[in-house]
Amino acid sequence: MIALSDSAFLTPEAYLELEEKSNIKHEYIDGQVYAMAGTTDIHNTIALNLALLIRNHFRGSGCRVYFADIKAKLEKRNRFYYPDIIVTCDSKDRENPTYKRFPKLIIEVLSESTEGFDRGDKFNDYQTLDSLEEYVLVNSKHQRFETFRRNEQGLWVLQTYTPDDQIFELKSINLTATFTDLYDNVELEAVTEKPELI
């Protein structure tokens, strides 16, 4: 994200009005807007693969999956973010066509420029969504799928999946899928092992 140097404090309403007319996407953090960087073909393909897997899983249900251009509204933190994928099963989320307030699953595909924010402050902000059951980080450099699930005590528990597992689970929506489907048409750089230090 890139802060807009000439931007003054904006109300959420003013931000939404600005965003409706803008050619580029901006995230909103407590009165300030931040331009979003574009994605790569790898990032986009992974996100699309996941969105299609989830969409096919939901056919005939009341749940919806949104890809790339729908915002998550975080009222407790006065923020609007654009997750790569947002899933909601709450009918109240059909009231607004540009943002969702009650997601049960949010997925971010990691990139070098956003990984620290996605793992840190953004995840901390997402945790204020009472409806959120699962937060997922998908690696775009190697095949790794990390899911944080809120347990009965309200604590976030990490489970990491790798190709050795062959499958991954999205427990919030009862979906099991394969790494083959997740990384279909994605060519990742070969990962070389670092030599052992003696």
RAMO-V155668 format. One record per pair of residues at least 6 apart in sequence whose ideal C-beta (glycine too) atoms are under 7 Angstrom apart, sorted by the first residue. I is the first residue (numbers start at 0). J is the second residue. If there is no record, write none. Layout:
# RAMO-V155668
i=(I;I)
j=(J;J)
This chain:
# RAMO-V155668
i=(0;0;0;0;1;1;2;2;3;3;3;6;6;8;9;9;9;11;11;14;14;14;15;18;23;23;24;24;25;25;25;25;26;26;26;26;26;27;27;28;29;29;35;36;38;41;41;42;42;42;44;44;45;45;45;45;45;45;46;46;46;46;46;47;48;48;48;49;49;49;50;50;50;52;52;52;53;53;53;53;54;56;56;57;61;61;62;62;62;62;63;64;64;65;65;66;67;67;69;69;69;69;70;70;70;70;70;71;71;71;71;71;71;71;72;72;72;72;73;73;73;74;75;76;76;78;79;80;82;82;82;83;83;83;84;85;85;85;86;86;86;86;87;87;87;87;88;89;89;91;92;92;92;101;102;102;102;103;103;103;103;104;104;104;104;104;105;105;105;106;106;107;107;108;108;109;109;109;109;109;110;117;118;122;125;125;126;131;132;132;132;133;133;133;133;133;133;134;135;135;135;136;137;140;140;141;141;142;142;142;142;142;143;143;144;144;144;145;145;146;147;147;147;148;148;148;148;149;150;160;162;165;165;166;166;166;167;167;167;168)
j=(26;33;34;35;33;34;31;33;32;33;34;31;32;30;17;30;32;27;77;27;32;79;97;25;34;35;35;81;32;33;34;35;33;35;79;80;81;78;79;78;77;78;81;112;110;139;185;108;110;139;184;185;108;137;139;181;182;185;66;67;83;84;108;66;180;181;183;84;106;181;64;66;84;174;176;180;64;86;172;174;64;172;174;64;88;90;86;87;88;172;87;84;86;85;99;84;81;83;85;97;98;99;79;80;81;97;98;80;82;85;98;99;102;105;79;98;99;100;124;127;128;100;127;124;127;124;98;121;105;106;107;106;107;108;106;99;102;105;102;103;104;172;99;101;102;103;103;101;130;101;99;100;101;130;128;130;131;130;131;132;171;132;133;169;171;172;125;131;134;135;137;117;136;137;139;117;136;137;138;139;139;136;136;134;131;134;155;149;148;149;171;146;147;148;169;170;171;147;144;145;146;145;144;187;188;187;190;161;162;178;182;187;159;161;160;167;181;157;159;158;155;156;157;155;156;158;170;155;156;167;178;177;178;175;176;177;176;178;181;175)
